[in-house]
Amino acid sequence: QVQLVESGGGLVHPGGSLTLSCTYSGSEFSIYDVGWYRQAPGKQREHVASVYSNGNPDYEDSVAGRFTISRDNAWRKVYLQMNNLKPEDTAVYYCSARRINIYWGQGTQVTVSS
């Protein structure tokens, strides 16, 4: 059974930085495509960034150049380094792992406000 636990959310001023972490438990982490999604109040959940099992990253245009996704297969973790945060980045951020099925963490709140 796959489980994902996020951490690292919080309140940050515009222009600030945060790093989200996701810890995976289950088998064969390295074969999963892993990523981050977010959901703002009143909006649908949207893709933010992914890093595939081959190591290639993928970013939405809204975060490209500001966010960096990485994975550590040895420690079974996924990271999202977020720089130059904007108020529109405010959302609950969810970690995901996908192979055939997709699995979700419980989410961590990120609030960008002055």
C-alpha positions in Angstrom: 0.0 0.0 0.0 1.4 3.4 -1.0 1.3 6.2 1.5 2.5 9.8 1.0 3.1 12.3 3.7 3.8 16.0 2.9 5.5 18.5 5.1 7.0 22.0 4.9 4.0 24.2 4.2 3.4 27.5 6.0 3.0 31.2 5.8 5.5 33.2 3.7 5.7 36.8 2.4 5.6 37.5 -1.3 9.0 36.9 -2.8 9.9 34.4 -0.1 10.8 30.7 -0.4 9.6 27.4 1.0 10.6 23.8 0.4 7.9 21.1 0.5 8.9 17.5 1.3 7.0 14.3 0.6 7.9 11.0 2.2 6.8 7.8 0.3 6.2 4.4 1.9 5.4 1.3 -0.1 7.4 -0.7 -2.6 9.4 0.3 -5.6 9.4 4.0 -5.3 11.9 4.5 -8.2 9.4 3.2 -10.8 6.7 5.8 -9.9 6.2 9.1 -11.5 5.9 11.6 -8.7 4.7 15.1 -8.6 3.0 18.0 -6.9 -0.5 19.4 -7.4 -2.3 22.3 -5.7 -5.8 23.3 -5.0 -6.8 26.9 -4.2 -10.1 27.7 -2.6 -13.0 27.5 -5.1 -10.7 26.1 -7.8 -9.9 22.7 -9.2 -6.8 20.8 -8.3 -4.1 21.6 -10.8 -0.7 20.1 -11.7 2.3 22.0 -10.6 5.4 19.9 -11.4 6.4 16.2 -11.8 9.6 14.3 -12.0 9.2 11.0 -13.9 10.8 7.7 -13.1 13.5 8.4 -15.6 14.4 11.6 -13.7 13.0 14.1 -16.2 11.1 17.0 -14.7 8.0 18.8 -16.0 6.7 22.1 -14.9 3.6 24.2 -15.5 4.3 27.5 -17.1 3.0 29.4 -14.0 5.9 28.0 -11.9 8.6 27.3 -14.4 11.8 29.2 -13.4 10.6 29.6 -9.8 10.0 26.1 -8.6 12.3 23.1 -8.7 11.2 19.5 -8.2 13.6 16.8 -7.2 13.5 13.2 -6.0 15.7 11.1 -3.8 15.1 7.4 -4.6 17.4 6.2 -1.8 15.4 8.1 0.9 12.1 7.8 -1.0 11.4 11.5 -0.9 10.1 14.2 -3.3 10.9 17.8 -2.9 9.5 21.0 -4.2 11.7 24.1 -3.8 9.6 27.2 -4.3 11.2 30.6 -4.8 9.8 34.0 -5.5 6.4 33.0 -4.2 3.4 35.0 -5.2 0.0 35.4 -3.6 -1.5 33.3 -6.4 0.6 30.4 -5.2 -1.5 30.1 -2.1 -3.1 26.7 -2.1 -3.1 23.3 -0.5 -0.2 21.4 -2.1 -0.6 17.6 -2.6 2.1 15.1 -3.3 1.2 12.3 -5.9 2.7 9.1 -7.0 1.5 7.4 -10.2 2.2 4.2 -12.0 -1.0 2.5 -13.0 -3.0 4.1 -10.2 -2.5 7.5 -8.7 -1.9 8.0 -5.0 -2.3 11.2 -3.0 -1.0 12.6 0.2 -3.2 14.5 2.7 -1.9 18.0 1.6 0.0 20.8 3.2 -1.1 24.4 3.2 1.0 27.1 1.6 -0.1 30.7 2.2 1.7 33.6 0.5 0.6 36.9 2.1 2.0 40.2 3.3 
